[in-house]
Amino acid sequence: MNMRERILAKLQAAFDPKALDVVDDSEAHRGHGGYREGGNTHFNVTIKADAFNGLSRVAQQRLINKELVQEFEDGLHALSLSVQTTKA
């Protein structure tokens, strides 16, 4: 399972999102810190879930980062997050 699949699986299991998109953006960071040949280091995540309702942006991001501790240890370098609640 590659890093994108791992991120998808963990976020799906943890948050049962209404919408989830994970894009490997590693190539755009070639030559920058944390980049490795072959990618799997920089990702853009868009997620919409009930779990984020009523939480601050920082609290939302902390929840996500907590779920991906092992991925960061295994080479995930950067995560750009777009977190959406399900309440208007």
C-alpha positions as CSV (number, residue, x, y, z in Angstrom):
1,M,0.0,0.0,0.0
2,N,1.5,3.4,-1.0
3,M,1.4,6.5,1.2
4,R,-1.7,7.9,-0.5
5,E,-3.6,4.7,0.1
6,R,-2.5,4.6,3.7
7,I,-3.6,8.2,4.3
8,L,-7.0,7.5,2.6
9,A,-7.6,4.3,4.6
10,K,-6.7,5.9,8.0
11,L,-8.7,9.1,7.4
12,Q,-11.7,7.1,6.2
13,A,-11.6,4.8,9.2
14,A,-11.1,7.6,11.7
15,F,-13.6,10.2,10.5
16,D,-16.1,8.4,8.2
17,P,-16.0,11.5,5.9
18,K,-18.7,12.7,3.6
19,A,-16.0,13.7,1.2
20,L,-12.3,12.8,1.0
21,D,-9.6,13.6,-1.6
22,V,-5.9,12.9,-1.2
23,V,-3.5,14.2,-3.9
24,D,0.2,13.4,-4.0
25,D,1.8,16.8,-4.7
26,S,5.3,15.7,-4.2
27,E,6.6,16.5,-7.7
28,A,5.8,20.1,-7.2
29,H,8.3,20.1,-4.3
30,R,11.2,18.7,-6.2
31,G,14.4,20.3,-4.9
32,H,12.8,21.4,-1.7
33,G,13.2,20.0,1.8
34,G,11.7,16.6,2.4
35,Y,11.4,15.7,-1.3
36,R,12.4,12.2,-2.2
37,E,12.6,10.6,-5.7
38,G,9.4,8.7,-6.3
39,G,7.1,11.0,-4.4
40,N,5.0,10.0,-1.4
41,T,6.2,12.9,0.7
42,H,3.9,15.9,0.1
43,F,0.1,15.6,0.0
44,N,-3.0,17.8,-0.3
45,V,-6.0,16.6,1.7
46,T,-9.5,17.8,1.4
47,I,-11.9,16.3,3.9
48,K,-15.4,16.9,5.1
49,A,-16.7,15.2,8.2
50,D,-19.1,15.5,11.2
51,A,-16.1,15.0,13.5
52,F,-14.8,18.5,12.7
53,N,-18.1,20.3,13.6
54,G,-17.5,22.8,16.4
55,L,-13.7,22.5,16.4
56,S,-11.2,25.2,15.8
57,R,-9.0,24.8,12.7
58,V,-6.0,23.9,14.9
59,A,-8.1,21.2,16.7
60,Q,-9.2,19.8,13.4
61,Q,-5.6,19.6,12.1
62,R,-4.4,18.0,15.4
63,L,-7.0,15.3,15.0
64,I,-5.8,14.5,11.5
65,N,-2.1,14.6,12.4
66,K,-2.7,12.3,15.3
67,E,-4.2,9.7,12.9
68,L,-1.2,10.0,10.6
69,V,1.7,9.7,13.2
70,Q,3.1,6.5,11.6
71,E,2.9,8.0,8.1
72,F,5.0,11.0,9.2
73,E,7.5,8.6,10.8
74,D,7.6,6.6,7.6
75,G,8.5,9.6,5.3
76,L,5.4,11.8,5.0
77,H,6.9,15.3,5.0
78,A,4.1,17.8,4.4
79,L,0.4,17.7,4.5
80,S,-1.7,20.6,3.2
81,L,-5.2,20.4,4.7
82,S,-8.6,21.7,3.6
83,V,-11.0,20.7,6.4
84,Q,-14.7,21.2,6.1
85,T,-17.5,20.7,8.6
86,T,-20.9,19.3,7.7
87,K,-22.7,22.2,9.5
88,A,-23.3,25.5,7.7
